[in-house]
Amino acid sequence: MPSTQQPNSESISRPAPDEDAAVARAFSLKDLPDAFYDDPYPIYRALQSADPIHLMPDGSLFLTRHRDLEAIYKDTTRFSSDKKVEFAPKYGGGSLLFQHHTTSLVFNDPPLHTRVRRLIAGALNPRAIAEMEPGLIALVDRLLDDMQSRGKADLIEDFASAIPVEVIGNLLAIPHEDRAPLRGWSLAILGALEPFLTDEVQTRGERAVGEFLDYLRRLVADRRARPGDAEHDVLTRLIQGEASGEHLSEIELLQNCIFILNAGHETTTNLIGNGLELLLRFPQERQRLIDDPALIKPAVEEFLRFESSNQLGNRRVVQDTELDGVTIPQGALITLCIGAANRDPEVFTQPERLDIGRFPNRHLAFASGAHACVGLTLARLEGRIAIGRFLARFPNFAANGPAHRARRVRFRGFTSLPVTLS
């Protein structure tokens, strides 16, 4: 496990300015040092200090400042979320991965983005989420009971990943006996979003989209014949459309069902897993939360800031523009580094310090503006209940072997986190 010593801004080893500049000049998402996957933050700090609007070898830009990301998130006129131009050469214009990622909510502009978001958000209103809480508590407690009976667990496989799969399965009313492949499909599809795409990863992602579509076609046909309660069943809501009569096409419907699983699964699994690992890494903050369980709400926000589940976002410039004195031409591709922005010293005091009572906490883990995560309220609820009830049951949990972090850049989380629970 990583060191348990709590860092602060004075103890962080910072390169000299010329060293920052050298690190920034060498940075490319397609040629990363192995150590980056475990700890990208020294490189993010160097970029933020020396070259916050960094031109990469492929001509795209990599942005690390909080204020720049916030400005772009709120400007849908100059910065587009549509990925057709970017993803056609990456996946091939006729591929299933291209079809999925260019049809899903997160990689689209209005009007499709507006229609899909409105339909999903209607089923994730405050009342509906409040009604989910008793079932979520019961699910978490069943998982805790099972882990307690064994005295040890893998916090990813046995806990963090199991919760969102059940929650999303319930939202789409997927029969319990059909849920086993969901996590594997999600990991394969999202793995293909990494900046460097291998043939193996692409093949696995294509297969996952195809298998998921085959399953959803059968599920949708059954739901059309036997509709559920549109107040709680997101799939029924998507099928029936809006009161105005607007409906999604079949492809839009199917691909956004896949998106709902992927978005709800990956970010929440990482939130819970990263949060529990941080409590292992920083025992003083764990004790604070044990002593004052009411801190769980700001603690979850701090976990999201300190180890953002989603580290990168993207935009395409649709007209010549200027950002902080830098001219950016139409068509330029921009990578938004959420992980760096959430440790920006211009916004966060002692950004390298984990502080579960931090307030205010203007992190961008759920993005901002029109593309703010549609499920953020549900994800926060899952994080609070899962981490809070776990710590109440197992305050002395301890590492039981090395944690294994996923070797990914866009999504930050663990594949394995073994612990004992005494």
N, C-alpha and C positions, 0 to 999 in steps of 0.2 A: 504493500500500500504506500501512497505518497506520504511525505512527512506530515506529522500532526502539528508542527509549529505554525502558529498563526502569523502570516506576513503582514507588514504594513508598508506604507509608502517610503518610510526611511530605510527599511531593511531590504527592499527590492534592489537587486543588482542591476544597474542601468548602464548600457553601453555609452561610450562617449558619442557626441554628435556625429563625428565622422564614421564611427562604427555603425550607428543607426543608418546613415546614408548608404553605407556599403551593403547592409542587410536589405535595405529597400531596393537598391539597384538590382540585386540578385533575385528578387522575389518573383516567382511565377507559380500559379496554381497547378501547372502541369509538370513541375519539377520541384517537388518539395522534399526537404530533408526528412529522414525517418522520424526524428525527434518531434517534428511538427505535430504529428498525430496525437502524441501524448500531451504536448504543451505548446499550442500555437501562439500563446500570448506574448512571449518575448518578441516574436516577429511582428505581431500586431502592434506592439508598443513602438517598435522601430519605425514601422510604416507611418503610424500616427504622428510620430515626432518629426520624421524627416521628409516624408512624401505621402501626405494623407490623400491626395488624388493621384494615385500611382498608375502610370502607363505600363501595361504588361507587354511582353514580347509579341503577343498575338494582336495587339492594337486595342484591346479592351482596357477599361479602367477599373481599378480596385479602390474603393472608398472605405475609410476607417473612422471618420469623425462622426460623432453623434449628430451634430447640427446639419451635416450634409445629408445623412440618411433621412433625418426627420423632414428636411425640405423636399427631398425627392419623393418620399412616401405621400406627401400632401399635394404633390403636383402631378396630376394625371394627364394634364394637357401636354406637357413636354416630355414626360417619361412614361413609356408604355410597358405594361406587364405581358403583352402578347409575345409569345415565344416562337412563332412560326418561322421567322427569319433565322433565329439562332438554332433551332432544333432540327431544321430540315437537313443540313449537312451532318449533324451529329448522329441522328437516328436513321435518316433516309425518309423522304417525304411520304412514302407509302407504308411505313412500318406501324405496328400497333403502338409502340412507345410514342411515336410522333403523334398519332391520333389521340392517345390518352392525354399526354402532357399539354397539347395545344387546345384541348377541349375542356379541361378541368378548370374549376373556379379560379384557382390561384394564379394561373398563367393566362388570364384573359382580361380584356378591357370591357367596359360597357359596349353594347347592351347585354351581352351574354352574362358577364360578371354580375350585373345588377339583378337580372332575373333569377339566376341560380342562388345568389346570396340571399335574396328576399325569401325564397322558398325554404332554404335551410334555416335561416334565422327565425322564421316563423315557428318552427318546431323546437327551437332552442331559446324560447322566451323565458323570462325569470320564473314564471309559475311552473313551466314544464321542468326546468332544471331543479327547482325546489322539490318537485314531486319525485325526482330521481334519487334524492339523497338517502331515504331509508333503504332502498334497494342497493345503493352503492355501499352503504355502511355494512349491510348484511354480506355482500360479496367480499369486501375487505376482511371482515371478521372470519368468514369461512377460510379464506386463504391463510390468515394468521393462525387459526386453529390447526390447519394442516401442517404448517411449518413448525408450530410448537410441538406437535406430536413427534416430529423427527429431530428436533433440537438443533437443526442446521438447515440452511437453505441457500439457493442461488437467488439473490434478490431480483435479478432480471427475469430469469426463466420462471421462477415460482411465484413472483409477485408483480413486479413493475409492468411486465408485458401482458400479464393475464388480465389486468384490470381494464385497460382501454379496449381490448378485443371484445370483452363482454359488454362494455358500455356501448360501443359502436354496433355490435351485434344486436343489442336491444333497440337502438335507435332505428335500425333498418329492419327490425323484426326478423332477423336471420335465425332459422331454427338452430337450437343448441348443437344438434348432431352435425350441422354443416359448418361449424366454426373452426375446425381444426386447421384448415389450410390458410386461414385469413392472414395470420402473422407472416408466414412464409411468402405469400403473394406480395404483401406490403413491403417487406424488406427487399425483395427482388426488384420491384418497380422503382422504389425510391433509390436503391443502390445505383440505378442507371442515370440518376441525376448528378452523380459525382463529376467534377470537372474533367477527370481522365477516365475515359470509357474503354474497357477492354472488350474483346469479342465475347469472352465468357460471360461477363456481366450483362452485356447487351442481349445475348441469347437467353439468359435466365430471365431478364426483364420482359422480353417479348413473350416468352412462354407463360409467365405469370399473368400478363395482361390478357392473353388469349384464354387461359383457363378461367380467370375471374369473369371475363365477358360471357363465356359459355354458361357458367353458373348463374350469373345475373339474368341472362335471358330467360332461363327457366323460372327464377324467382319472380321476375317482373310479370311474366305471363300468369303465374299463380296469384300474384297480388292484384292484377287487373281483374281476375275472376272473383277474388275474395278480398276486397279492400279492407285495410285496417283502419284504425282511428287516426285521422290525419292530424289531430292535435299532438300526437305522440309518435306516430310512425312516419319517419322522414321519407321513406320510400313511397308510401301512399301519397304523401303530400307532394312529392316531386312528380308522381304520375298524374295526379289530378290537376296540378298546375295552380295558377292564380285565379282569384275571383274574376279578374278581367277576361279570363279565357285564354291567356297566354300559356302555352305548353312547351316543354322541352322536346326536341327531337329525340328519337330513340337513342342515337349515339350520344347526345348531350346527357340524357338521363343515365345511361349505363356508365359512361366515363366519370360522371360526377358522383355516382355511388362509390366507384373505386377511390375517387379523391377523398370522400368522407372517411372511408376506412383509413387511408394512408395518413391523412392529416391528423385524425384523432388518435391513431395508434402510435405513430413515431414520436410526436412531440410529447405526449403524455408519458409514454414509457421512459423517455429520456429525462423528463422532469422528475419523475419519481426515483429513477435509478441514480441520477446525478445528485439529487437532494440527499438521499441516504448515504451516498459515498462521501458527500461533503461533511455530513455529521460524523462519519468515521475519521475524516481527515482533520477536522477541527473540533476536538473534544470540548473545548471551552464553550463553543457555540451550541454544541449538543446539550451541555449542562444547562445553559441558559434556557433552552427550549423545554427541557425536563422541568426546570424550576418554575417556568411560566408558560404553560401550554397555549395561552392566548396569543403568544408570539407566532403561532403557526401561520397566520395570514401574512405578515410581513416576511416571515422566513421563506415562504414559497416564492414571494416576489424576488427575494435576494438570491435564491437558488436559480431562478430564471435569469437573473442578471449575470451572476457569477459564472455559470456554466450554461449558456443559452442552448436549448435543445436544437434550435435551428440557427446555424452560424452564418449562413449566407443567403442573400436574396439577389434578384437580378432585375434590371430594367434596360429598355432600349430607348435611345434618344430619338424623338420623332421630329424635332426641328433644331436647327443650330441654336445653341444656348450657351450660357456662361454660368459657372459655378465657382464662387469665391475667386473670381479673377481668371479662372481657367476656361478657355474656349473649348467647347465640346461639340463636334460636328454631328449633324443629323446622321442617324444610323449607328452611332457608337453604342457598344454594349457595355453595361456597367454592372459590376458586382458590388453589392452592398454588404459590408462585413459587420453583421450584427454583433458577433462575438467581440470585435474590437470596440465598436461604438458603446457597448454596455460596460466597458472599462475605461471610458474616456475621462481623463482627469478634469476636463473643462466642465463636466456635468456631475461627476461622482467624487466626493471626498474620499481619499484613500481607496481608490478603485480596486486595488489588489487585495484589500481586506474583506473577508466575509463577515458581514454584520447583519445578523438576522432581525435586528430591529431597525434597519436602515429606513429613514424617511426624510424627505421624499425619495422615491425610487422610480425615476423616469426611464426605466429600461425599455428596450425595443424588441424584446423576445417575441412578442406577438405582432411585430410590425406596427404600423400606424396608418391613419388616414383611411381611405376607401378600402384598402386591402388588409386592414387589421383582422386578425384571425377571427373567423365567425364563431368558433367554438371556444373562445378564450375563457368565458365564464365557467363552462363545463370543465375545461382542463384545470382551471384553478381549484374547482371543487374537488376533483379527483385527487389532485396533489395534496390538498389540505387533509382530506380524510385518510388517504393512504399513508402519508408520512406521519401525520399526527397520531393515528391509531397504532401504527407500527411502533413508534417510539414509546407510547404509553404502555404497550405490551412488553416490549423488549428494550428497555433503556440501556442495558449493558451489552447490546449486540457488538460483536467483534469480528474482524477479518478472519477468514478461515482459508487463506491461500491468496494468491495474486488475483487482482481484478484485471479483467481483459477489456480494453477499450476497443470499440469498433474503429477500424482504420479508414475513417471517412472524414471528409473536410466539411461537407455541407451540414450534416447532422452529427451532433456530438452526444455520445452516450456510450454505454457499456454493453458488451455481449454477455459478460459473466461477472458476477459480484458475489463470491461465496462468503458466507458468514456463519458463525455460531450464534445461538440465540439465548444462551444462559444469562 
